[in-house]
Amino acid sequence: MASIASSEGLDALYRRAIADPSSLSEAEINVILEWVSPEDEDSLCRQETDGKSRADLIAQALAQPEAAD
């Protein structure tokens, strides 16, 4: 979904979220909660962790819960 730039668009999205939360897409929920998109999240994670994805970090934490990197 393209970013929602206009205040009218955001207002309409908020009204729809209140009226029927189950109708929202994951991207719309991210906009409302001001979360990073899944695509951006992975690239940010790789930048900050020397190329490790979020899934890599979770697997590492599960395999070695005592290790603190």
C-alpha positions in Angstrom: 0.0 0.0 0.0 1.3 3.5 -0.8 1.9 5.7 2.2 -1.1 7.8 3.3 0.1 11.4 3.2 -3.0 13.5 3.4 -4.7 14.2 6.7 -8.1 13.3 5.1 -6.6 9.9 4.2 -5.4 9.3 7.7 -8.7 10.5 9.2 -10.6 8.0 7.0 -8.2 5.2 7.9 -8.6 5.9 11.7 -12.4 6.0 11.3 -12.3 2.6 9.4 -10.0 1.2 12.1 -12.5 2.1 14.8 -15.5 0.9 12.8 -14.0 -2.4 11.6 -10.5 -3.2 12.8 -10.6 -6.6 11.0 -10.8 -4.8 7.6 -7.3 -3.3 8.0 -4.3 -4.7 6.1 -1.0 -5.2 7.9 0.4 -2.1 6.1 -2.5 0.0 7.3 -2.0 -1.3 10.9 1.7 -0.3 10.6 0.7 3.2 9.5 -1.8 3.6 12.4 0.7 2.3 15.0 3.6 4.2 13.3 5.6 1.0 13.0 8.2 0.4 10.4 7.0 -1.6 7.4 8.2 -5.2 7.2 10.4 -4.4 4.2 12.1 -1.6 6.0 12.4 -3.5 9.2 14.5 -6.3 7.6 16.9 -3.8 5.9 17.3 -1.8 9.1 18.0 -4.9 11.0 20.6 -6.0 8.5 22.3 -2.6 8.7 22.5 -2.6 12.4 23.6 -6.2 12.9 26.3 -6.8 10.3 23.9 -8.5 7.8 21.8 -10.6 10.1 18.1 -10.7 9.5 15.5 -10.5 12.2 14.9 -14.3 11.8 18.6 -14.9 12.1 18.7 -13.0 15.4 15.7 -14.8 16.8 17.2 -18.2 15.8 20.5 -17.2 17.5 18.7 -16.1 20.7 16.8 -19.4 20.8 19.9 -21.4 20.2 22.1 -19.5 22.7 19.9 -17.7 25.2 22.8 -17.1 27.6 25.0 -15.3 24.9 24.8 -11.5 24.9 26.0 -9.9 21.7 
